[in-house]
């Protein structure tokens, strides 16, 4: 009888460990999936705190240098991971693909370049469904 109690206890401890690991992994995944949340009251403070040494025009020129023949669709100043960046969307020539280029707002250096299909973004799917085809 002692053997069954011991094996039952070991089973419960093992199951508890697996559950704890699964919960921790789920929390870590959920936290990584959501971008930094800015409360409505903080948005005015955040906008005032965004200072760029590079102008929007300079950021657009840097982005266009990475997408030859492209055309700027939009550019906005934002704070990501504690760094102020210009996020410039460039339409690739002869395609409907958008290249998202991130430019450091202090140095003008291109930090990243990501090609997206039109349906990859919520705002693009909303506008593409209005008969733009």
Backbone as CSV, one residue per row, in Angstrom:
resi,resn,N_x,N_y,N_z,CA_x,CA_y,CA_z,C_x,C_y,C_z
1,UNK,0.810,-1.180,0.000,0.000,0.000,0.000,0.864,1.258,0.000
2,UNK,1.981,1.238,0.647,2.893,2.367,0.657,3.439,2.652,-0.728
3,UNK,3.634,1.623,-1.527,4.165,1.793,-2.880,3.173,2.562,-3.743
4,UNK,1.895,2.270,-3.629,0.905,2.983,-4.435,0.779,4.443,-4.004
5,UNK,0.927,4.724,-2.731,0.873,6.108,-2.255,2.076,6.882,-2.770
6,UNK,3.241,6.259,-2.743,4.460,6.902,-3.229,4.364,7.165,-4.723
7,UNK,3.927,6.162,-5.494,3.829,6.358,-6.945,2.755,7.386,-7.294
8,UNK,1.665,7.401,-6.520,0.613,8.398,-6.745,1.142,9.800,-6.441
9,UNK,1.915,9.943,-5.372,2.510,11.236,-5.013,3.487,11.701,-6.089
10,UNK,4.295,10.767,-6.608,5.245,11.108,-7.663,4.509,11.554,-8.929
11,UNK,3.393,10.883,-9.228,2.598,11.258,-10.391,2.055,12.677,-10.233
12,UNK,1.545,13.002,-9.061,0.979,14.332,-8.808,2.071,15.390,-8.885
13,UNK,3.230,15.100,-8.312,4.335,16.064,-8.367,4.785,16.270,-9.810
14,UNK,4.913,15.189,-10.561,5.314,15.297,-11.977,4.292,16.071,-12.788
15,UNK,3.027,15.794,-12.563,1.970,16.503,-13.291,1.960,17.981,-12.917
16,UNK,2.191,18.289,-11.647,2.231,19.683,-11.199,3.380,20.431,-11.859
17,UNK,4.528,19.792,-11.971,5.678,20.427,-12.623,5.373,20.718,-14.089
18,UNK,4.783,19.730,-14.768,4.444,19.928,-16.189,3.444,21.065,-16.349
19,UNK,2.473,21.133,-15.476,1.475,22.192,-15.534,2.123,23.551,-15.298
20,UNK,3.015,23.623,-14.308,3.695,24.888,-14.014,4.541,25.334,-15.189
21,UNK,5.258,24.427,-15.821,6.088,24.756,-16.982,5.217,25.223,-18.139
22,UNK,4.114,24.541,-18.367,3.202,24.927,-19.447,2.623,26.320,-19.206
23,UNK,2.245,26.609,-17.965,1.703,27.927,-17.647,2.753,29.019,-17.831
24,UNK,3.968,28.767,-17.383,5.031,29.755,-17.550,5.331,29.994,-19.025
25,UNK,5.362,28.925,-19.804,5.612,29.071,-21.241,4.477,29.861,-21.891
26,UNK,3.242,29.612,-21.484,2.104,30.348,-22.031,2.154,31.822,-21.706
27,UNK,2.516,32.141,-20.476,2.626,33.543,-20.074,3.743,34.230,-20.845
28,UNK,4.879,33.546,-20.992,6.000,34.126,-21.739,5.613,34.355,-23.194
29,UNK,4.912,33.408,-23.799,4.477,33.546,-25.189,3.492,34.701,-25.328
30,UNK,2.548,34.790,-24.415,1.550,35.862,-24.473,2.203,37.225,-24.301
31,UNK,3.153,37.327,-23.395,3.827,38.602,-23.166,4.643,39.012,-24.382
32,UNK,5.250,38.058,-25.062,6.059,38.360,-26.242,5.191,38.700,-27.447
33,UNK,3.958,38.228,-27.465,3.073,38.442,-28.610,2.467,39.838,-28.640
34,UNK,2.371,40.485,-27.502,1.734,41.789,-27.440,2.787,42.889,-27.427
35,UNK,2.603,43.907,-28.297,3.539,45.034,-28.274,3.346,45.842,-26.999
36,UNK,4.278,46.731,-26.759,4.197,47.568,-25.566,2.881,48.331,-25.569
37,UNK,2.189,48.302,-24.465,0.900,48.976,-24.348,1.111,50.378,-23.797
38,UNK,0.541,51.356,-24.474,0.603,52.737,-24.011,-0.811,53.152,-23.652
39,UNK,-0.990,53.582,-22.433,-2.305,54.015,-21.992,-2.662,55.350,-22.628
40,UNK,-3.935,55.636,-22.740,-4.404,56.859,-23.380,-3.822,58.099,-22.708
41,UNK,-3.718,58.095,-21.392,-3.191,59.253,-20.677,-1.711,59.472,-20.966
42,UNK,-1.005,58.400,-21.322,0.422,58.493,-21.576,0.748,58.930,-23.001
43,UNK,-0.203,58.896,-23.914,0.088,59.174,-25.316,0.583,60.604,-25.535
44,UNK,0.004,61.570,-24.844,0.451,62.957,-24.995,1.875,63.117,-24.484
45,UNK,2.174,62.472,-23.363,3.530,62.530,-22.812,4.514,61.859,-23.764
46,UNK,4.108,60.735,-24.351,4.979,59.999,-25.264,5.267,60.829,-26.510
47,UNK,4.253,61.481,-27.064,4.457,62.294,-28.255,5.432,63.436,-27.993
48,UNK,5.341,64.055,-26.804,6.245,65.145,-26.464,7.675,64.629,-26.292
49,UNK,7.820,63.365,-25.866,9.137,62.808,-25.579,9.863,62.358,-26.846
50,UNK,9.185,62.298,-27.975,9.813,61.839,-29.211,10.592,62.985,-29.855
51,UNK,11.892,62.896,-29.806,12.761,63.908,-30.402,13.623,63.232,-31.459
52,UNK,13.590,63.764,-32.677,14.356,63.172,-33.764,15.377,64.170,-34.291
53,UNK,16.584,63.696,-34.495,17.618,64.509,-35.129,17.454,64.464,-36.650
54,UNK,16.847,63.367,-37.135,16.646,63.147,-38.564,15.226,63.579,-38.919
55,UNK,15.078,64.343,-39.997,13.749,64.787,-40.423,13.030,63.653,-41.147
56,UNK,11.730,63.821,-41.331,10.951,62.826,-42.053,11.488,62.681,-43.474
57,UNK,11.817,63.775,-44.111,12.350,63.738,-45.473,13.661,62.947,-45.545
58,UNK,14.537,63.158,-44.566,15.806,62.427,-44.532,15.566,60.930,-44.316
59,UNK,14.612,60.587,-43.449,14.286,59.182,-43.197,13.707,58.529,-44.451
60,UNK,12.848,59.260,-45.171,12.275,58.737,-46.403,13.357,58.498,-47.453
61,UNK,14.323,59.405,-47.555,15.426,59.235,-48.506,16.258,58.002,-48.164
62,UNK,16.507,57.784,-46.876,17.262,56.606,-46.445,16.502,55.325,-46.778
63,UNK,15.175,55.345,-46.587,14.355,54.172,-46.892,14.314,53.907,-48.392
64,UNK,14.171,54.975,-49.188,14.128,54.819,-50.645,15.460,54.313,-51.201
65,UNK,16.548,54.585,-50.503,17.856,54.075,-50.938,17.920,52.553,-50.796
66,UNK,17.109,51.988,-49.900,17.065,50.537,-49.697,16.048,49.851,-50.594
67,UNK,15.102,50.615,-51.165,14.076,50.064,-52.058,14.133,50.875,-53.347
68,UNK,15.007,50.486,-54.231,15.224,51.249,-55.457,13.951,51.327,-56.295
69,UNK,13.610,52.525,-56.729,12.424,52.738,-57.548,11.132,52.752,-56.760
70,UNK,11.215,52.631,-55.430,10.013,52.586,-54.600,9.391,53.960,-54.415
71,UNK,8.188,53.955,-53.858,7.460,55.194,-53.592,6.979,55.160,-52.142
72,UNK,7.212,56.238,-51.406,6.823,56.300,-49.994,5.307,56.340,-49.886
73,UNK,4.771,55.421,-49.084,3.336,55.392,-48.836,3.015,56.165,-47.557
74,UNK,3.838,55.962,-46.504,3.606,56.627,-45.221,4.888,56.616,-44.405
75,UNK,4.976,57.575,-43.485,6.109,57.622,-42.557,5.605,58.177,-41.237
76,UNK,6.064,57.560,-40.146,5.666,58.076,-38.837,6.801,57.872,-37.842
77,UNK,6.832,58.763,-36.874,7.827,58.720,-35.814,7.245,57.926,-34.652
78,UNK,8.028,56.988,-34.120,7.533,56.152,-33.029,8.675,55.753,-32.113
79,UNK,8.311,55.314,-30.920,9.290,54.795,-29.972,9.120,53.288,-29.897
80,UNK,10.201,52.559,-30.153,10.171,51.102,-30.063,11.392,50.632,-29.301
81,UNK,11.148,49.831,-28.289,12.223,49.270,-27.467,13.144,50.364,-26.922
82,UNK,12.572,51.475,-26.513,13.346,52.554,-25.935,14.127,53.380,-26.939
83,UNK,13.874,53.186,-28.212,14.606,53.894,-29.261,13.605,54.631,-30.152
84,UNK,13.918,55.866,-30.534,13.042,56.637,-31.415,13.416,56.296,-32.852
85,UNK,12.407,55.890,-33.618,12.641,55.482,-35.005,11.611,56.114,-35.935
86,UNK,11.996,56.213,-37.194,11.048,56.535,-38.254,10.637,55.205,-38.863
87,UNK,9.347,54.975,-38.959,8.821,53.794,-39.620,8.291,54.256,-40.973
88,UNK,8.970,53.836,-42.048,8.636,54.303,-43.392,8.123,53.120,-44.211
89,UNK,6.918,53.255,-44.766,6.347,52.234,-45.645,6.598,52.649,-47.087
90,UNK,7.247,51.758,-47.832,7.589,52.026,-49.223,6.921,50.972,-50.100
91,UNK,6.249,51.426,-51.171,5.628,50.498,-52.111,6.683,50.085,-53.127
92,UNK,6.861,48.751,-53.280,7.837,48.239,-54.237,7.324,48.477,-55.662
93,UNK,8.217,48.817,-56.581,7.781,49.037,-57.960,7.293,47.733,-58.592
94,UNK,6.276,47.848,-59.429,5.696,46.743,-60.201,5.038,45.663,-59.354
95,UNK,4.853,45.897,-58.075,4.174,44.930,-57.202,3.251,45.688,-56.263
96,UNK,2.476,44.943,-55.521,1.633,45.558,-54.492,2.249,45.363,-53.113
97,UNK,3.481,44.885,-53.072,4.144,44.627,-51.799,4.621,45.929,-51.160
98,UNK,4.599,45.920,-49.839,5.037,47.079,-49.066,6.290,46.679,-48.305
99,UNK,7.273,47.544,-48.343,8.492,47.315,-47.587,8.467,48.266,-46.392
100,UNK,8.468,47.687,-45.191,8.500,48.476,-43.958,9.970,48.672,-43.590
101,UNK,10.413,49.923,-43.624,11.805,50.247,-43.338,11.845,51.058,-42.044
102,UNK,12.685,50.626,-41.107,12.848,51.358,-39.858,14.182,52.092,-39.900
103,UNK,14.111,53.405,-39.650,15.285,54.263,-39.698,15.489,54.884,-38.314
104,UNK,16.716,54.801,-37.805,17.052,55.403,-36.517,16.865,56.916,-36.624
105,UNK,16.028,57.483,-35.762,15.701,58.916,-35.819,16.832,59.800,-35.314
106,UNK,17.857,59.220,-34.711,18.993,60.001,-34.230,20.155,59.990,-35.222
107,UNK,20.373,58.830,-35.895,21.545,58.697,-36.766,21.208,58.630,-38.246
108,UNK,19.977,58.247,-38.589,19.597,58.083,-39.989,19.959,56.723,-40.546
109,UNK,20.488,55.851,-39.711,20.884,54.510,-40.139,19.641,53.632,-40.292
110,UNK,19.587,52.844,-41.381,18.482,51.914,-41.583,18.681,50.735,-40.635
111,UNK,17.687,50.501,-39.781,17.773,49.442,-38.775,17.228,48.117,-39.285
112,UNK,16.151,48.172,-40.072,15.564,46.941,-40.587,14.742,47.230,-41.836
113,UNK,14.514,46.154,-42.598,13.726,46.242,-43.827,12.942,44.951,-43.927
114,UNK,11.616,45.046,-44.000,10.760,43.871,-44.031,9.740,44.023,-45.142
115,UNK,9.702,43.046,-46.055,8.731,43.073,-47.156,7.451,42.393,-46.704
116,UNK,6.331,43.073,-46.940,5.027,42.552,-46.545,4.108,42.491,-47.758
117,UNK,3.214,41.520,-47.743,2.178,41.445,-48.767,1.041,42.376,-48.357
118,UNK,0.233,42.857,-49.286,-0.838,43.795,-48.932,-1.778,43.273,-47.858
119,UNK,-2.051,41.983,-47.806,-2.972,41.421,-46.821,-2.368,41.215,-45.455
120,UNK,-1.071,41.494,-45.279,-0.401,41.281,-43.999,-0.812,42.289,-42.939
121,UNK,-1.363,43.407,-43.325,-1.716,44.463,-42.374,-3.219,44.659,-42.343
122,UNK,-3.732,44.977,-41.188,-5.176,45.162,-41.018,-5.682,46.329,-41.844
123,UNK,-4.927,47.459,-41.867,-5.423,48.615,-42.610,-5.411,48.363,-44.113
124,UNK,-4.471,47.520,-44.590,-4.437,47.210,-46.012,-5.577,46.302,-46.415
125,UNK,-5.945,45.338,-45.565,-7.064,44.462,-45.897,-8.369,45.230,-45.878
126,UNK,-8.490,46.218,-45.014,-9.716,47.018,-44.955,-9.860,47.858,-46.212
127,UNK,-8.760,48.424,-46.728,-8.858,49.250,-47.921,-8.912,48.402,-49.188
128,UNK,-8.305,47.215,-49.193,-8.328,46.391,-50.405,-9.704,45.784,-50.650
129,UNK,-10.521,45.677,-49.615,-11.857,45.128,-49.769,-12.861,46.119,-50.308
130,UNK,-12.449,47.342,-50.624,-13.376,48.385,-51.088,-13.348,48.558,-52.600
131,UNK,-12.951,47.492,-53.322,-13.010,47.571,-54.781,-11.768,48.121,-55.423
132,UNK,-10.629,48.030,-54.798,-9.387,48.518,-55.391,-8.762,47.507,-56.346
133,UNK,-9.418,46.403,-56.593,-8.824,45.356,-57.413,-9.045,45.563,-58.856
